[in-house]
Amino acid sequence: MAEGPRVAGAPALLLLAEGDSVLIAVADLDAGPHLASTGATVVVTGPVALGHKVAARPIAAAEPVVRCGMPIGSATETIPTGAWVHVHNLASDYIATFAHRGGNR
């Protein structure tokens, strides 16, 4: 997966809110070092598609994963910095509102 066209020196990974545990890929990324909007260089461990999440720091198993300042689920395993964060290592903690009402809408 080749990195898409970008301005030289522009971050490839975006931190959406202080305290987030994930960064967002602003282009399709190959494994390797990429600049984050924080100024840090993050070594991405494998290909990551545009818009997908990468661990900004190590995330422990069962720890909430935070995006946009809000928890979006829990890590199902330890996720190292730079790893792709998706359904293979993230369990949603979301329960649809209608489920709270016994499935009635």
Secondary structure, DSSP 8 states (H G I E B T S, - for coil): -------TT--SEE--STT-SEEEESS-B-SEEEEBTTS-EEEE-S-B-TT-EEESS-B-TT-EEEETTEEEEEESS-B-TT-EESTTTEE-----HHHHTTT--
